[in-house]
């Protein structure tokens, strides 16, 4: 939002403190400081817009309300400024005030919600919501919300409180936005959904997600603390907590939270899956394998999907239990004979372990026919040809894979080995240097040695 230039805030010290807290991702402290600044500069829209955003992040609705009043007076309120008044009206079941807030929203991009919101107002008053919903027909986005609203109203009690409909609709849009880039609008929508219906824990989970994606991790975790352990949304909140911690590279806390979840009575395969995935990514493939095996066992007579067996086999392979891993990966291929990921993993793993390279090449050729543009599969097939002695056939594939994924260290490493084996030493070192740029720490010494010394004679093919 572009706001008019103003003089320095009256409480400059509090303003600077607020800006520092904002930059540090401390919304509670920032909101408290902006509240002081706004009290000293009650007509400053620049302060007000910052106060408004920080207030929403901190959950300080009184400050958000004060800030919106300043913005409205200056004529520069953002499109979502009417959400809190709408939520308050819905919570009071005040149809008149809600309609006024909807009218304000209708002047901006949130107009797509207006037909559905007016329909909920009509339903709350005992009127027919259809005339309002019918106005959405010309806009595909508005019509989608209207269609969902129509179904919800049909299943709702007559004269259902307005708070329920408004909170669900706002949360629905926030859920759609969660698939895109982080946005202050997601926070505004979920805060308003909770303001309308504080018991709606699904909105609380969405708010935590929005905060975390805006790098407000600690604030997001506090929001999740508000989800009761007996709430229907408790499993989703637990999963969100684990995902937030893992994304923030707080792996110890993520593992502890995931372990706590799987230890709970009633934990489900989805919880085991999340824990196993974390164990695998944090370097404990052996323990991960036990949980993947448990997921397969829980599938009963179905015996597990190809994906279950692929993950189980991959964990066993990383744990150094190749014979068991090969058996599991073969089951993955048997259950998913047209799944390129399963074909590629088994084929490549067998090549790496020196098992039946001709059969492995057939698996990889199948995978490549199914998914010819997959750089990892192209690399695997090229590498298998190289190890079988057919480097002339391998090089075009390895070069294609490297062009498709220039930052993939493993592909560049393979290409360097193939170049060296044909005497193209300069190009080999160039490929290895490219690999070194993104290589895992465990591989840097090995690649550095090849750059310096090339491949030993026994490694040339």
TIDO-390103 format. One line per field, with one value per residue (C-alpha): residue in one letter; x negated, y, z. Coordinates in Angstrom, 3 decimals, m for minus. Example, Ala and Ser with C-alpha at 12.3 -4.5 7.8 and 13.67 -1.06 7.14 Angstrom:
resn	(A / S)
px	(m12.300 / m13.670)
py	(m4.500 / m1.060)
pz	(7.800 / 7.140)
END
This chain:
resn	(X / X / X / X / X / X / X / X / X / X / X / X / X / X / X / X / X / X / X / X / X / X / X / X / X / X / X / X / X / X / X / X / X / X / X / X / X / X / X / X / X / X / X / X / X / X / X / X / X / X / X / X / X / X / X / X / X / X / X / X / X / X / X / X / X / X / X / X / X / X / X / X / X / X / X / X / X / X / X / X / X / X / X / X / X / X / X / X / X / X / X / X / X / X / X / X / X / X / X / X / X / X / X / X / X / X / X / X / X / X / X / X / X / X / X / X / X / X / X / X / X / X / X / X / X / X / X / X / X / X / X / X / X / X / X / X / X / X / X / X / X / X / X / X / X / X / X / X / X / X / X / X / X / X / X / X / X / X / X / X / X / X / X / X / X / X / X / X / X / X / X / X / X / X / X / X / X / X / X / X / X / X / X / X / X / X / X / X / X / X / X / X / X / X / X / X / X / X / X / X / X / X / X / X / X / X / X / X / X / X / X / X / X / X / X / X / X / X / X / X / X / X / X / X / X / X / X / X / X / X / X / X / X / X / X / X / X / X / X / X / X / X / X / X / X / X / X / X / X / X / X / X / X / X / X / X / X / X / X / X / X / X / X / X / X / X / X / X / X / X / X / X / X / X / X / X / X / X / X / X / X / X / X / X / X / X / X / X / X / X / X / X / X / X / X / X / X / X / X / X / X / X / X / X / X / X / X / X / X / X / X / X / X / X / X / X / X / X / X / X / X / X / X / X / X / X / X / X / X / X / X / X / X / X / X / X / X / X / X / X / X / X / X / X / X / X / X / X / X / X / X / X / X / X / X / X / X / X / X / X / X / X / X / X / X / X / X / X / X / X / X / X / X / X / X / X / X / X / X / X / X / X / X / X / X / X / X / X / X / X / X / X / X / X / X / X / X / X / X / X / X / X / X / X / X / X / X / X / X / X / X / X / X / X / X / X / X / X / X / X / X / X / X / X / X / X / X / X / X / X / X / X / X / X / X / X / X / X / X / X / X / X / X / X / X / X / X / X / X / X / X / X / X / X / X / X / X / X / X / X / X)
px	(0.000 / m1.377 / m0.894 / m1.579 / m4.877 / m4.725 / m7.030 / m9.041 / m6.857 / m6.415 / m7.838 / m10.905 / m12.466 / m9.405 / m9.226 / m12.817 / m12.236 / m9.182 / m11.097 / m13.898 / m11.419 / m9.632 / m12.884 / m13.744 / m10.419 / m9.104 / m5.508 / m4.425 / m7.194 / m6.732 / m2.980 / m3.465 / m5.951 / m3.765 / m0.882 / m2.961 / m3.921 / m0.323 / 0.814 / m1.726 / m1.039 / 2.677 / 3.054 / m0.017 / 1.049 / m2.514 / m2.671 / 0.882 / 0.265 / m2.776 / m0.844 / 2.024 / m0.161 / m2.081 / 1.144 / 2.547 / m0.630 / m0.573 / 3.180 / 3.682 / 7.157 / 7.638 / 4.473 / 5.534 / 8.903 / 7.263 / 4.893 / 7.711 / 9.560 / 6.517 / 6.183 / 9.862 / 9.673 / 6.708 / 8.481 / 5.651 / 6.977 / 5.882 / 8.421 / 8.504 / 9.134 / 12.855 / 12.213 / 12.004 / 15.183 / 16.863 / 15.689 / 16.853 / 20.260 / 20.539 / 19.590 / 22.391 / 24.722 / 25.246 / 26.460 / 26.629 / 23.046 / 21.869 / 23.552 / 21.804 / 18.419 / 19.180 / 20.026 / 16.565 / 14.894 / 16.810 / 14.774 / 11.570 / 10.153 / 12.060 / 15.267 / 15.191 / 16.347 / 19.269 / 21.992 / 21.213 / 20.970 / 24.290 / 25.767 / 24.661 / 26.228 / 29.484 / 29.385 / 28.721 / 31.793 / 33.942 / 34.074 / 33.401 / 29.628 / 30.002 / 30.451 / 27.103 / 25.379 / 26.766 / 24.827 / 21.570 / 22.354 / 20.310 / 17.056 / 15.475 / 13.714 / 16.738 / 18.894 / 16.651 / 17.011 / 20.739 / 21.104 / 19.356 / 21.388 / 24.615 / 23.731 / 22.763 / 25.935 / 28.033 / 26.540 / 26.676 / 29.425 / 31.947 / 30.764 / 27.302 / 25.190 / 23.442 / 20.098 / 19.945 / 20.460 / 18.133 / 15.310 / 15.504 / 15.550 / 12.594 / 10.618 / 11.452 / 9.849 / 6.854 / 6.451 / 6.363 / 3.717 / 1.533 / 0.497 / m1.086 / m3.664 / m3.535 / m1.093 / 0.146 / 3.635 / 3.460 / 2.790 / 5.598 / 8.083 / 7.243 / 7.204 / 10.628 / 11.892 / 10.805 / 12.255 / 15.604 / 15.442 / 12.689 / 13.509 / 12.607 / 9.270 / 8.886 / 8.411 / 5.882 / 3.815 / 4.053 / 2.952 / m0.080 / m0.978 / m0.631 / m2.776 / m5.464 / m5.602 / m6.135 / m9.106 / m7.308 / m8.052 / m7.851 / m4.591 / m3.199 / m4.071 / m2.311 / 0.808 / 0.699 / 0.521 / 4.077 / 5.406 / 6.891 / 5.555 / 9.131 / 9.986 / 10.775 / 7.979 / 5.403 / 3.822 / 3.537 / 2.025 / m0.529 / m1.474 / m1.755 / m4.031 / m6.367 / m6.430 / m7.094 / m9.990 / m11.493 / m11.241 / m12.954 / m15.823 / m14.953 / m15.336 / m15.794 / m12.520 / m10.811 / m11.929 / m10.821 / m7.406 / m7.066 / m8.119 / m5.626 / m2.916 / m3.669 / m3.727 / m0.169 / 2.701 / 4.470 / 1.475 / 1.980 / m0.154 / m0.340 / m2.064 / m4.456 / m5.202 / m6.096 / m8.349 / m10.046 / m10.679 / m12.290 / m14.437 / m15.611 / m16.462 / m18.279 / m20.546 / m18.852 / m17.766 / m17.778 / m15.162 / m13.240 / m13.071 / m11.308 / m8.556 / m8.197 / m7.867 / m5.162 / m3.245 / m3.351 / m2.194 / 0.722 / 1.941 / 3.022 / 3.974 / 3.216 / m0.446 / m1.543 / m1.702 / m4.640 / m5.511 / m5.582 / m7.952 / m10.107 / m10.578 / m11.236 / m13.782 / m15.460 / m15.853 / m17.287 / m19.713 / m20.908 / m21.255 / m23.674 / m21.287 / m21.431 / m20.085 / m16.954 / m16.752 / m16.894 / m14.043 / m11.916 / m12.704 / m11.793 / m8.406 / m8.049 / m8.617 / m6.251 / m3.503 / m4.309 / m5.705 / m4.965 / m6.283 / m9.509 / m10.653 / m10.563 / m12.242 / m14.929 / m15.717 / m16.069 / m18.004 / m20.411 / m20.909 / m21.744 / m24.275 / m25.889 / m26.101 / m27.414 / m24.351 / m23.362 / m24.087 / m22.422 / m19.138 / m19.544 / m19.938 / m16.658 / m14.910 / m16.387 / m15.521 / m11.902 / m11.953 / m13.388 / m10.738 / m8.014 / m9.565 / m12.083 / m12.470 / m13.396 / m17.026 / m17.685 / m16.500 / m18.484 / m21.565 / m20.971 / m20.704 / m23.783 / m25.733 / m24.680 / m25.864 / m29.161 / m29.730 / m28.899 / m31.698 / m29.551 / m30.682 / m30.070 / m26.372 / m26.477 / m27.930 / m25.006 / m22.639 / m24.862 / m25.329 / m21.569 / m20.980 / m23.618 / m22.076 / m18.654 / m19.908 / m23.155 / m23.211 / m22.865 / m26.207 / m25.733 / m24.963 / m27.962 / m30.159 / m29.054 / m29.646 / m33.152 / m34.006 / m32.716 / m34.715 / m37.919 / m37.528 / m37.552 / m40.573 / m38.619 / m40.422 / m39.803 / m36.050 / m36.141 / m37.698 / m35.184 / m32.315 / m33.824 / m34.277 / m30.609 / m29.750 / m31.847 / m29.755 / m26.662 / m28.108 / m27.254 / m30.041 / m30.680 / m31.523 / m33.717 / m37.024 / m36.465 / m35.570 / m38.440 / m40.862 / m39.561 / m39.995 / m43.608 / m44.580 / m41.950 / m40.680 / m43.018 / m43.637 / m41.289 / m38.423 / m38.800 / m36.278)
py	(0.000 / 3.389 / 5.875 / 9.608 / 10.760 / 12.012 / 13.569 / 11.412 / 9.630 / 11.506 / 8.580 / 7.886 / 5.563 / 3.303 / 3.416 / 2.261 / m0.454 / m1.587 / m1.702 / m3.746 / m6.168 / m6.418 / m7.275 / m9.812 / m11.611 / m10.629 / m9.571 / m9.267 / m6.805 / m4.990 / m4.649 / m3.315 / m0.727 / 0.298 / 0.736 / 3.342 / 5.049 / 5.090 / 6.637 / 9.433 / 9.812 / 8.985 / 10.387 / 8.836 / 6.247 / 4.962 / 4.021 / 2.737 / 0.288 / m1.145 / m1.347 / m3.085 / m5.818 / m6.430 / m6.491 / m9.218 / m11.264 / m10.871 / m11.436 / m7.975 / m7.179 / m3.936 / m2.490 / m3.684 / m1.972 / 1.311 / 1.169 / 0.513 / 3.573 / 5.723 / 4.146 / 4.612 / 8.260 / 8.757 / 6.884 / 4.365 / 1.264 / m2.031 / m4.354 / m6.675 / m3.921 / m4.768 / m8.392 / m7.766 / m5.631 / m8.363 / m11.015 / m9.005 / m8.486 / m12.179 / m13.148 / m10.915 / m12.295 / m8.677 / m8.966 / m5.204 / m4.560 / m7.616 / m6.335 / m2.984 / m4.716 / m6.874 / m3.754 / m2.385 / m5.646 / m5.495 / m2.445 / m4.457 / m7.826 / m9.671 / m8.974 / m12.660 / m13.488 / m11.064 / m13.318 / m16.097 / m13.721 / m12.086 / m15.581 / m16.427 / m13.188 / m14.116 / m17.610 / m16.224 / m13.990 / m16.838 / m15.490 / m17.342 / m17.213 / m18.163 / m14.640 / m13.643 / m16.805 / m16.344 / m13.080 / m15.073 / m16.857 / m14.526 / m14.861 / m18.352 / m17.806 / m16.278 / m19.026 / m21.733 / m20.252 / m19.860 / m23.505 / m24.643 / m22.201 / m23.474 / m27.019 / m25.905 / m23.877 / m26.815 / m28.935 / m26.195 / m25.681 / m22.980 / m19.581 / m20.926 / m18.269 / m16.031 / m16.644 / m20.240 / m19.406 / m16.410 / m18.212 / m21.211 / m19.074 / m16.918 / m19.994 / m21.585 / m18.716 / m18.775 / m22.477 / m21.721 / m19.053 / m21.429 / m23.123 / m19.902 / m17.412 / m16.181 / m13.299 / m10.952 / m11.619 / m15.233 / m13.990 / m11.422 / m14.033 / m16.630 / m14.083 / m12.895 / m16.493 / m17.072 / m13.750 / m14.817 / m18.284 / m18.724 / m22.438 / m23.122 / m24.874 / m25.621 / m21.871 / m21.884 / m24.468 / m22.388 / m19.292 / m21.130 / m22.205 / m18.653 / m17.260 / m19.891 / m19.238 / m15.575 / m16.705 / m16.163 / m19.646 / m19.061 / m17.159 / m19.994 / m22.535 / m20.430 / m20.401 / m24.192 / m24.364 / m23.055 / m26.232 / m28.497 / m32.053 / m33.340 / m31.116 / m32.777 / m30.606 / m31.931 / m34.390 / m31.654 / m29.302 / m31.926 / m32.516 / m28.776 / m28.361 / m31.066 / m29.611 / m26.085 / m27.237 / m29.370 / m26.568 / m24.238 / m26.766 / m27.364 / m31.080 / m32.086 / m30.461 / m31.832 / m35.363 / m35.008 / m33.762 / m36.549 / m39.171 / m37.797 / m38.095 / m41.732 / m42.640 / m41.385 / m43.840 / m43.736 / m42.623 / m43.485 / m44.498 / m40.836 / m40.090 / m43.019 / m41.846 / m38.352 / m39.724 / m42.171 / m39.455 / m37.277 / m40.149 / m40.768 / m37.141 / m36.727 / m39.718 / m42.637 / m44.906 / m48.076 / m46.725 / m45.222 / m48.664 / m50.113 / m47.510 / m47.960 / m51.686 / m50.926 / m48.918 / m51.895 / m54.254 / m51.967 / m52.317 / m55.845 / m58.156 / m55.455 / m55.863 / m52.257 / m50.040 / m49.796 / m46.476 / m48.055 / m50.761 / m48.221 / m46.157 / m49.246 / m50.542 / m47.150 / m46.915 / m50.432 / m49.576 / m46.468 / m48.505 / m50.840 / m53.791 / m54.336 / m57.928 / m56.954 / m53.679 / m55.417 / m57.730 / m54.769 / m52.814 / m55.808 / m55.843 / m52.146 / m52.878 / m55.864 / m53.645 / m50.722 / m52.154 / m48.898 / m46.627 / m44.997 / m44.093 / m47.726 / m48.945 / m46.285 / m46.893 / m50.676 / m50.407 / m47.749 / m49.423 / m52.738 / m50.979 / m49.290 / m52.625 / m54.418 / m56.669 / m57.968 / m54.853 / m56.140 / m56.688 / m53.305 / m51.640 / m53.192 / m51.743 / m48.319 / m48.429 / m49.137 / m46.227 / m43.942 / m44.945 / m44.116 / m40.813 / m39.723 / m36.158 / m37.153 / m36.094 / m38.480 / m41.462 / m40.324 / m40.070 / m43.510 / m45.122 / m43.305 / m44.315 / m47.946 / m47.899 / m46.381 / m49.008 / m51.753 / m50.465 / m48.628 / m45.084 / m43.931 / m44.627 / m43.225 / m39.783 / m38.253 / m39.312 / m37.968 / m34.683 / m34.367 / m34.992 / m32.430 / m29.808 / m30.464 / m30.262 / m28.258 / m28.017 / m31.769 / m32.831 / m36.550 / m36.096 / m33.794 / m36.276 / m39.128 / m37.005 / m36.163 / m39.843 / m40.679 / m37.844 / m38.924 / m42.521 / m41.352 / m39.100 / m35.848 / m34.763 / m31.012 / m31.539 / m34.090 / m31.619 / m28.965 / m31.356 / m32.315 / m28.665 / m28.120 / m31.092 / m29.678 / m26.509 / m28.340 / m31.592 / m32.912 / m32.407 / m36.169 / m36.115 / m33.029 / m34.725 / m37.498 / m35.065 / m32.722 / m35.631 / m36.453 / m32.840 / m32.977 / m36.472 / m37.748 / m41.301 / m44.159 / m46.585 / m49.236 / m46.725 / m45.976 / m47.714)
pz	(0.000 / m0.952 / 1.880 / 1.923 / 3.327 / 6.910 / 9.441 / 11.832 / 14.416 / 17.651 / 19.664 / 17.556 / 20.123 / 20.194 / 16.397 / 16.013 / 18.589 / 16.652 / 13.362 / 14.925 / 16.469 / 13.129 / 11.334 / 14.039 / 13.649 / 17.083 / 16.350 / 19.991 / 20.818 / 17.516 / 18.050 / 21.588 / 20.328 / 17.410 / 19.842 / 21.681 / 18.427 / 17.220 / 20.501 / 20.013 / 16.262 / 15.971 / 12.443 / 10.817 / 8.180 / 7.724 / 11.399 / 11.218 / 8.362 / 10.124 / 13.361 / 11.570 / 10.051 / 13.271 / 15.253 / 13.020 / 13.354 / 17.129 / 17.424 / 18.937 / 17.604 / 19.605 / 18.043 / 14.587 / 15.065 / 16.124 / 13.162 / 10.694 / 11.998 / 11.175 / 7.736 / 6.964 / 7.993 / 5.652 / 2.845 / 2.466 / 4.228 / 2.619 / 1.029 / 4.032 / 6.609 / 6.707 / 7.729 / 11.482 / 11.550 / 9.522 / 11.966 / 14.973 / 13.409 / 12.576 / 16.109 / 17.437 / 14.753 / 13.685 / 10.101 / 9.509 / 10.593 / 8.658 / 5.494 / 5.897 / 6.194 / 3.161 / 1.170 / 2.012 / 0.975 / m2.293 / m3.323 / m3.578 / m4.687 / m1.959 / m3.850 / m4.876 / m1.345 / m1.351 / m2.855 / m0.386 / 2.556 / 1.704 / 1.394 / 4.929 / 6.153 / 4.435 / 5.939 / 9.420 / 9.038 / 7.767 / 4.199 / 0.944 / 0.238 / m3.424 / m4.857 / m3.354 / m4.558 / m8.063 / m8.446 / m8.463 / m11.725 / m13.950 / m11.997 / m11.901 / m8.578 / m6.887 / m8.371 / m6.915 / m3.441 / m4.016 / m5.010 / m1.843 / 0.240 / m1.292 / m0.184 / 3.325 / 3.782 / 2.584 / 5.367 / 8.020 / 10.599 / 9.764 / 10.990 / 11.825 / 13.598 / 11.128 / 12.835 / 11.577 / 7.915 / 7.890 / 9.680 / 7.335 / 4.218 / 5.258 / 6.252 / 2.912 / 1.015 / 3.373 / 2.636 / m1.092 / m0.540 / 1.476 / m1.762 / m3.037 / m1.844 / 1.777 / 2.069 / 4.815 / 3.469 / 4.676 / 8.185 / 7.980 / 6.752 / 9.402 / 12.213 / 11.098 / 10.862 / 14.454 / 15.560 / 14.123 / 15.710 / 18.327 / 18.602 / 14.957 / 15.427 / 11.719 / 11.214 / 14.040 / 12.151 / 8.973 / 10.892 / 12.240 / 8.725 / 7.407 / 10.213 / 9.718 / 5.982 / 6.855 / 9.034 / 12.318 / 13.596 / 17.336 / 16.991 / 14.857 / 17.537 / 20.173 / 18.003 / 17.752 / 21.542 / 21.481 / 19.837 / 22.501 / 22.577 / 22.255 / 19.304 / 15.965 / 14.593 / 17.082 / 14.608 / 11.980 / 14.562 / 15.597 / 11.964 / 11.344 / 14.371 / 13.089 / 9.580 / 10.864 / 13.037 / 10.276 / 7.715 / 10.187 / 10.501 / 14.150 / 13.596 / 17.208 / 18.193 / 15.090 / 15.894 / 19.518 / 18.427 / 15.869 / 18.411 / 20.895 / 18.263 / 17.334 / 21.020 / 21.464 / 21.649 / 18.333 / 16.277 / 12.624 / 9.630 / 8.585 / 11.906 / 11.444 / 7.918 / 9.100 / 11.847 / 9.486 / 6.909 / 9.575 / 10.816 / 7.272 / 6.529 / 9.846 / 9.323 / 11.041 / 8.171 / 10.274 / 12.675 / 9.760 / 8.165 / 11.222 / 10.894 / 7.133 / 7.805 / 10.356 / 7.747 / 5.392 / 8.128 / 8.962 / 5.388 / 6.232 / 3.394 / 0.813 / 1.675 / 1.194 / m1.879 / m4.245 / m2.611 / 0.864 / m0.323 / m2.160 / 0.997 / 3.079 / 0.576 / 0.310 / 4.087 / 4.270 / 1.480 / 3.284 / 6.470 / 4.700 / 4.541 / 0.797 / 0.476 / 2.426 / 0.544 / m2.833 / m1.831 / m0.725 / m3.899 / m6.037 / m4.295 / m5.060 / m8.760 / m8.654 / m7.227 / m9.508 / m12.743 / m14.563 / m11.810 / m13.040 / m9.508 / m8.406 / m11.601 / m11.332 / m7.682 / m8.051 / m11.301 / m10.037 / m6.646 / m8.295 / m10.527 / m7.528 / m5.700 / m8.781 / m9.067 / m12.500 / m14.523 / m17.730 / m15.833 / m14.175 / m17.557 / m18.699 / m15.633 / m16.282 / m19.975 / m18.992 / m16.580 / m19.257 / m21.791 / m19.265 / m18.150 / m20.796 / m19.475 / m15.913 / m15.510 / m12.606 / m14.642 / m17.674 / m15.463 / m13.963 / m17.394 / m18.649 / m15.556 / m16.002 / m19.628 / m18.501 / m15.819 / m18.315 / m20.563 / m23.094 / m22.344 / m25.920 / m25.398 / m21.866 / m22.577 / m24.513 / m21.741 / m18.960 / m20.827 / m21.330 / m17.620 / m16.628 / m18.902 / m17.392 / m13.796 / m13.770 / m9.957 / m9.353 / m7.873 / m8.471 / m12.172 / m12.667 / m10.794 / m13.057 / m16.161 / m14.967 / m14.502 / m17.980 / m19.559 / m17.792 / m18.944 / m22.567 / m22.107 / m22.021 / m18.848 / m19.079 / m19.412 / m16.607 / m14.190 / m15.259 / m14.471 / m11.115 / m10.188 / m10.999 / m8.787 / m5.951 / m5.847 / m4.573 / m3.220 / 0.223 / 2.809 / 2.886 / m0.839 / m1.094 / m0.216 / m2.762 / m5.558 / m4.650 / m4.931 / m8.415 / m9.512 / m8.342 / m9.437 / m11.833 / m11.627 / m10.720 / m13.580 / m12.150 / m12.137 / m15.877 / m18.096)
END
